[in-house]
Amino acid sequence: MLASGDIKECFYDAAKAFNYAERYQLPVIHLVDKALADSYKTYAIFGVEEYRVDRGKVLDWVGPEEEYRRFRIMEDAISPRV
């Protein structure tokens, strides 16, 4: 769960929320106050260079002899996706 305090935090927390959801394969709640959601403000362009998309554990290839099981029990409790 993420709770943003201002518009700039909303931008960066949204990127974090997507990465958390992909990495841990769980829903993420991003709380935003109604007053904040209905407001507007001018900012300089936000720096997106420091953020990267984190898709979590992804299998690149499942061969014909391998059996892919989406919800395989793993040591870290997160099964890889294709």
Backbone as JSON Lines, residues from 0, in Angstrom:
{"i":0,"aa":"M","n":[0.84,-1.15,0.0],"ca":[0.0,0.0,0.0],"c":[0.9,1.23,0.0]}
{"i":1,"aa":"L","n":[0.61,2.14,-0.89],"ca":[1.35,3.39,-0.99],"c":[0.38,4.55,-0.8]}
{"i":2,"aa":"A","n":[0.82,5.57,-0.09],"ca":[0.0,6.77,0.13],"c":[0.84,7.98,-0.24]}
{"i":3,"aa":"S","n":[0.43,8.7,-1.26],"ca":[1.2,9.84,-1.75],"c":[0.75,11.12,-1.05]}
{"i":4,"aa":"G","n":[1.71,12.01,-0.83],"ca":[1.43,13.27,-0.13],"c":[1.27,14.46,-1.04]}
{"i":5,"aa":"D","n":[1.87,14.42,-2.23],"ca":[1.71,15.51,-3.18],"c":[1.76,14.95,-4.61]}
{"i":6,"aa":"I","n":[1.62,15.83,-5.58],"ca":[1.52,15.39,-6.97],"c":[2.81,14.71,-7.43]}
{"i":7,"aa":"K","n":[3.95,15.23,-7.01],"ca":[5.21,14.63,-7.42],"c":[5.34,13.22,-6.84]}
{"i":8,"aa":"E","n":[4.96,13.04,-5.59],"ca":[4.99,11.71,-4.98],"c":[4.03,10.76,-5.7]}
{"i":9,"aa":"C","n":[2.88,11.27,-6.14],"ca":[1.93,10.44,-6.89],"c":[2.58,9.85,-8.12]}
{"i":10,"aa":"F","n":[3.34,10.65,-8.84],"ca":[4.0,10.19,-10.06],"c":[4.98,9.07,-9.74]}
{"i":11,"aa":"Y","n":[5.85,9.3,-8.77],"ca":[6.88,8.3,-8.44],"c":[6.28,7.08,-7.75]}
{"i":12,"aa":"D","n":[5.26,7.28,-6.91],"ca":[4.62,6.13,-6.25],"c":[3.87,5.25,-7.24]}
{"i":13,"aa":"A","n":[3.33,5.83,-8.3],"ca":[2.65,5.03,-9.32],"c":[3.64,4.09,-10.0]}
{"i":14,"aa":"A","n":[4.84,4.59,-10.29],"ca":[5.87,3.72,-10.89],"c":[6.27,2.62,-9.91]}
{"i":15,"aa":"K","n":[6.42,2.96,-8.64],"ca":[6.75,1.95,-7.63],"c":[5.63,0.91,-7.52]}
{"i":16,"aa":"A","n":[4.38,1.36,-7.57],"ca":[3.24,0.45,-7.45],"c":[3.24,-0.58,-8.57]}
{"i":17,"aa":"F","n":[3.49,-0.14,-9.81],"ca":[3.55,-1.09,-10.93],"c":[4.69,-2.08,-10.75]}
{"i":18,"aa":"N","n":[5.85,-1.6,-10.31],"ca":[6.98,-2.51,-10.11],"c":[6.72,-3.5,-8.98]}
{"i":19,"aa":"Y","n":[6.12,-3.06,-7.89],"ca":[5.79,-3.98,-6.79],"c":[4.79,-5.04,-7.25]}
{"i":20,"aa":"A","n":[3.78,-4.62,-8.0],"ca":[2.77,-5.56,-8.48],"c":[3.38,-6.61,-9.4]}
{"i":21,"aa":"E","n":[4.28,-6.19,-10.28],"ca":[4.91,-7.13,-11.2],"c":[5.89,-8.05,-10.47]}
{"i":22,"aa":"R","n":[6.71,-7.47,-9.58],"ca":[7.74,-8.26,-8.91],"c":[7.15,-9.29,-7.97]}
{"i":23,"aa":"Y","n":[6.16,-8.88,-7.16],"ca":[5.6,-9.78,-6.16],"c":[4.3,-10.45,-6.59]}
{"i":24,"aa":"Q","n":[3.79,-10.1,-7.77],"ca":[2.59,-10.7,-8.35],"c":[1.4,-10.6,-7.41]}
{"i":25,"aa":"L","n":[1.22,-9.41,-6.86],"ca":[0.13,-9.13,-5.93],"c":[-0.5,-7.79,-6.28]}
{"i":26,"aa":"P","n":[-1.75,-7.55,-5.87],"ca":[-2.34,-6.23,-6.07],"c":[-1.65,-5.19,-5.18]}
{"i":27,"aa":"V","n":[-1.55,-3.99,-5.68],"ca":[-0.97,-2.89,-4.93],"c":[-2.02,-1.79,-4.84]}
{"i":28,"aa":"I","n":[-2.18,-1.22,-3.66],"ca":[-3.14,-0.13,-3.45],"c":[-2.37,1.17,-3.37]}
{"i":29,"aa":"H","n":[-2.76,2.13,-4.19],"ca":[-2.14,3.46,-4.19],"c":[-3.2,4.45,-3.73]}
{"i":30,"aa":"L","n":[-3.05,4.93,-2.51],"ca":[-4.02,5.86,-1.94],"c":[-3.68,7.3,-2.33]}
{"i":31,"aa":"V","n":[-4.69,8.01,-2.78],"ca":[-4.53,9.42,-3.12],"c":[-5.73,10.17,-2.55]}
{"i":32,"aa":"D","n":[-5.47,11.24,-1.83],"ca":[-6.52,12.06,-1.26],"c":[-7.35,12.71,-2.37]}
{"i":33,"aa":"K","n":[-8.66,12.87,-2.15],"ca":[-9.53,13.45,-3.18],"c":[-9.11,14.88,-3.51]}
{"i":34,"aa":"A","n":[-8.72,15.64,-2.51],"ca":[-8.28,17.02,-2.77],"c":[-7.03,17.02,-3.65]}
{"i":35,"aa":"L","n":[-6.15,16.08,-3.42],"ca":[-4.94,15.97,-4.23],"c":[-5.28,15.5,-5.65]}
{"i":36,"aa":"A","n":[-6.2,14.55,-5.74],"ca":[-6.58,14.02,-7.05],"c":[-7.28,15.08,-7.9]}
{"i":37,"aa":"D","n":[-8.02,15.97,-7.28],"ca":[-8.76,17.0,-8.02],"c":[-7.96,18.28,-8.24]}
{"i":38,"aa":"S","n":[-6.76,18.35,-7.69],"ca":[-5.96,19.57,-7.84],"c":[-5.07,19.48,-9.07]}
{"i":39,"aa":"Y","n":[-4.47,20.59,-9.42],"ca":[-3.51,20.61,-10.51],"c":[-2.4,21.59,-10.15]}
{"i":40,"aa":"K","n":[-1.24,21.34,-10.68],"ca":[-0.08,22.17,-10.39],"c":[0.92,21.98,-11.52]}
{"i":41,"aa":"T","n":[1.71,22.99,-11.78],"ca":[2.72,22.91,-12.82],"c":[4.06,22.53,-12.2]}
{"i":42,"aa":"Y","n":[4.68,21.52,-12.77],"ca":[6.0,21.05,-12.33],"c":[6.92,21.0,-13.53]}
{"i":43,"aa":"A","n":[8.2,21.02,-13.24],"ca":[9.17,20.72,-14.3],"c":[9.02,19.23,-14.63]}
{"i":44,"aa":"I","n":[9.54,18.82,-15.75],"ca":[9.43,17.42,-16.16],"c":[10.08,16.54,-15.1]}
{"i":45,"aa":"F","n":[9.36,15.5,-14.67],"ca":[9.88,14.6,-13.65],"c":[11.0,13.75,-14.24]}
{"i":46,"aa":"G","n":[12.0,13.46,-13.42],"ca":[13.12,12.63,-13.87],"c":[12.74,11.16,-13.88]}
{"i":47,"aa":"V","n":[12.64,10.59,-15.06],"ca":[12.28,9.18,-15.18],"c":[13.51,8.31,-15.44]}
{"i":48,"aa":"E","n":[14.67,8.91,-15.51],"ca":[15.88,8.15,-15.84],"c":[16.24,7.15,-14.74]}
{"i":49,"aa":"E","n":[15.96,7.5,-13.49],"ca":[16.37,6.63,-12.39],"c":[15.43,5.45,-12.17]}
{"i":50,"aa":"Y","n":[14.29,5.43,-12.85],"ca":[13.35,4.32,-12.7],"c":[13.46,3.36,-13.86]}
{"i":51,"aa":"R","n":[13.39,2.09,-13.55],"ca":[13.38,1.07,-14.59],"c":[12.19,0.16,-14.33]}
{"i":52,"aa":"V","n":[11.71,-0.47,-15.37],"ca":[10.59,-1.39,-15.25],"c":[11.12,-2.71,-14.72]}
{"i":53,"aa":"D","n":[10.52,-3.19,-13.63],"ca":[10.93,-4.44,-13.01],"c":[9.8,-5.44,-13.17]}
{"i":54,"aa":"R","n":[9.95,-6.39,-14.07],"ca":[8.9,-7.38,-14.36],"c":[8.93,-8.56,-13.41]}
{"i":55,"aa":"G","n":[9.9,-8.62,-12.52],"ca":[9.97,-9.75,-11.59],"c":[10.58,-10.96,-12.25]}
{"i":56,"aa":"K","n":[10.24,-12.13,-11.75],"ca":[10.79,-13.39,-12.26],"c":[10.02,-13.81,-13.51]}
{"i":57,"aa":"V","n":[10.71,-13.81,-14.64],"ca":[10.1,-14.17,-15.91],"c":[10.97,-15.23,-16.58]}
{"i":58,"aa":"L","n":[10.35,-16.3,-17.04],"ca":[11.07,-17.31,-17.81],"c":[11.14,-16.87,-19.26]}
{"i":59,"aa":"D","n":[12.32,-16.95,-19.84],"ca":[12.47,-16.59,-21.25],"c":[12.01,-17.71,-22.17]}
{"i":60,"aa":"W","n":[12.22,-18.95,-21.72],"ca":[11.93,-20.07,-22.59],"c":[11.55,-21.28,-21.77]}
{"i":61,"aa":"V","n":[10.52,-21.96,-22.2],"ca":[10.15,-23.24,-21.62],"c":[10.21,-24.24,-22.76]}
{"i":62,"aa":"G","n":[11.18,-25.14,-22.68],"ca":[11.39,-26.11,-23.76],"c":[10.33,-27.19,-23.77]}
{"i":63,"aa":"P","n":[10.29,-27.98,-24.83],"ca":[9.28,-29.04,-24.95],"c":[9.4,-30.11,-23.87]}
{"i":64,"aa":"E","n":[10.62,-30.34,-23.35],"ca":[10.79,-31.36,-22.32],"c":[10.52,-30.83,-20.92]}
{"i":65,"aa":"E","n":[10.39,-29.52,-20.78],"ca":[10.12,-28.93,-19.47],"c":[8.62,-28.75,-19.28]}
{"i":66,"aa":"E","n":[8.17,-29.01,-18.08],"ca":[6.76,-28.79,-17.76],"c":[6.64,-27.47,-17.02]}
{"i":67,"aa":"Y","n":[5.89,-26.55,-17.61],"ca":[5.7,-25.24,-16.97],"c":[4.49,-25.3,-16.07]}
{"i":68,"aa":"R","n":[4.67,-24.94,-14.82],"ca":[3.56,-24.85,-13.88],"c":[3.56,-23.43,-13.32]}
{"i":69,"aa":"R","n":[2.5,-22.72,-13.6],"ca":[2.42,-21.31,-13.23],"c":[2.55,-21.1,-11.73]}
{"i":70,"aa":"F","n":[1.93,-21.92,-10.92],"ca":[1.94,-21.72,-9.48],"c":[2.8,-22.76,-8.78]}
{"i":71,"aa":"R","n":[3.98,-23.01,-9.32],"ca":[4.94,-23.94,-8.72],"c":[5.42,-23.35,-7.39]}
{"i":72,"aa":"I","n":[5.55,-24.19,-6.38],"ca":[6.01,-23.73,-5.07],"c":[7.51,-23.51,-5.14]}
{"i":73,"aa":"M","n":[7.92,-22.28,-4.84],"ca":[9.33,-21.89,-4.91],"c":[9.82,-21.53,-3.51]}
{"i":74,"aa":"E","n":[11.14,-21.46,-3.34],"ca":[11.71,-21.12,-2.04],"c":[11.32,-19.72,-1.58]}
{"i":75,"aa":"D","n":[11.28,-18.76,-2.51],"ca":[10.92,-17.39,-2.14],"c":[9.44,-17.08,-2.32]}
{"i":76,"aa":"A","n":[8.62,-18.11,-2.57],"ca":[7.16,-18.02,-2.68],"c":[6.67,-17.25,-3.9]}
{"i":77,"aa":"I","n":[7.56,-16.94,-4.85],"ca":[7.16,-16.24,-6.07],"c":[7.52,-17.11,-7.26]}
{"i":78,"aa":"S","n":[6.51,-17.62,-7.95],"ca":[6.76,-18.49,-9.09],"c":[7.01,-17.64,-10.35]}
{"i":79,"aa":"P","n":[7.89,-18.09,-11.24],"ca":[8.17,-17.32,-12.45],"c":[7.02,-17.38,-13.45]}
{"i":80,"aa":"R","n":[6.91,-16.31,-14.23],"ca":[5.89,-16.24,-15.29],"c":[6.56,-16.39,-16.64]}
{"i":81,"aa":"V","n":[5.77,-16.75,-17.65],"ca":[6.32,-16.77,-19.02],"c":[5.97,-15.48,-19.72]}
